[in-house]
Amino acid sequence: MNEQLVFMLQLIITGIAVGGVYSLMALGFVLIFKASSVVNFGPGELVLFGAYVSWATILQMKLPLPVALLVTLLVAIGLGIVIERGVLRPLIGHPIISVIMVTFGFASVIRGVLNMTWGSDTRPFPVLFSPEPFHLGPVPVSPVHLWSFVSVLILLAAFSLFFRFSKTGMAMRATADNQQVALSLGISVKWIFALSWCIATVVSALSGIILGSVRGGVDFSLADLGLKVFPVVILGGLDSVAGAIIGGVLIGVLENLSGGYLDPIFGGGVKEVAPFVALVIILMIRPYGLFGKVEIERV
Amino acid sequence: MKCGGFRVSYRADERIFDTILPIVGVVALLAVLCVVPRFATTYWLDVLNRIGIAIIGALGLNILIGYTGQISIGHAAFLAVGAYSTGILEVNVGLPFYLAIPLAAVITSGFGLIFGIPSLRLRGLYLAIATLAAHFITTFVIVHWESTTKGVLGLMVPPATVFGLPLDSDARVFYLIFALVAPAILFTKNLFRTKVGRAFIAIRDRDVAASVMGVNLLRYKLLAFVISSFYAGVAGGLMAHHSRILFPDSFTLLVAIDYLAMIIIGGLGSILGSIFGAVFMTVLPEVLKLTATSLTGVYPQAFGLIASTRDVVFGLAVIFFLMYEPQGLARIWVRIRSYWQLWPYSY
């Protein structure tokens, strides 16, 4: 196989691996939007939070890995409850600008608190997987990417089973479908709102852990990666879980391909901007995305 | 004793200032501002200058969000376009500042027009996401168009000269900035007495109803973006002359969020609110810095915590205002004023 093709395949594989993490982040975002119509403009800070807490539990407190992960997830659940109870519930029914701004507000608080506690230096993240690349045919693949993708797949499968079969999952789907009907069936919509925030903080924390181990370190630039969920959810459709998953992989591949081929022309940084160019184009052509509900008001 | 608006003629209703008192107040304020550079230290002049720039920027954003109801997270990009256009027009084209700033504002307006096009199809949060994307695209262009913007190395801007006098100190730039703040406030105040301003408010309250009443949505939504970005262009131009070196890093997403916070904390749809918000957001970090300096004796690490403390205080302030005072500082001001107007018979 010639080098060109190997280069492209490598970009695609990396893209799929990174995109899997985007899918995970987007899943949290979409769940919140589906349940409570709140757009979370601080997804990056939730990722950052998970990454730092897991770093602290693994390396600072030196807990064994499974315990550390469990503690991280419990803390993330706590954060989700605090955000929903403390910040978003009082603002139900307020104008969109207030809800958007309040998500910026708590994101800023999270960033500040993390910065106060652990400072802004890059923290080396524990190496969870061996760094030695192995070959898939002619294409070298790093195990970190493979394992991150596998764990994303497992998590996504677990979540789809949860939504499909568990009682709580069905209640969440019912609430997303029609709040009033859900209420009349005895589902506590308030609880579902809180739960969707908890799931969002948990998946963000998991993405933070995976991204931390892929990059080998945690610092505040992780928060910028969190903003990539916007292209993902717009591509997939704001209210579609399947869309979030497929959109994540597509955006991951897109940014890696455009980065790989266009960076030499523009002198770097294309990877960061390409998803947003795609976002604008999608909004112009098909604002409800690939799988979203067609419900845009034309004015 | 004035208890409410009792106007018997249209002339009285149309007045910008309905009593003599605000005029006296404004004149007094202007007089104070004229002599401030004589007494203030460079440090506080710098803060005042940044407040002035922030007032113009916040007014522009408030016209767009507070009055027209079009959410934009791309205000930092507008400021960047204004600042860089001013810089490039002066450095590469060699225009004097009194041509460069207006021209840059016009360029920014054109940019705002392009930004505004999605608003015709998208509403609310979709528009917010579209402007977020536009912000990143603009920043990318500024960083990578190195031949013109100098990228991350920074673009040096020569000081403005008025009749051969270079405006190279904070005291001199002060006059330039506040000479533009005053008309900006007056223009905004006046705007909402006109057909255009009323159309903006109608669009904010219910755009379908506005279009039924004959408001051309296409025209007025784009006009709101144009006017708002004109203000941002002027503010950007002043930033170029205030700091005299431009980095892409001065226009991050956090700047856009700061401006959003200004109008939320100050008061959406209020001119006074834009001013209060600009003052609050500019003075807050300075107060934290002063507190940290005074604390260094007791607690030596205090200085390193300024940035993070600012993030926390800022976030809490935004959350607090949204929950308990959604109309912001302007509303608090009105409440205090009306309390004292009826004092001691207030209830």
Interface residues (C-beta under 8 A of the other chain):
Chain A: V39 F41 V87 P90 L91 H94 I96 I97 S98 I100 M101 V102 F104 G105 F106 A107 S108 V109 I110 R111 G112 V113 N115 M116 G119 L227 F230 P231 I234 F266 G267 G268 G269 E272 V273 F276 V277 L279 V280 L283 M284 P287 I296 E297 R298 V299
Chain B: I65 I71 I73 P118 L120 R121 L122 R123 G124 L125 Y126 A128 I129 A130 L132 A133 A134 F136 I137 F140 V143 H144 E146 D207 V208 S211 L217 L253 I257 L260 A261 I264 L268 G304 L305 A307 S308 T309 R310 D311 V312 V313 F314 G315 L316 A317 V318 I319 L322 M323 P326
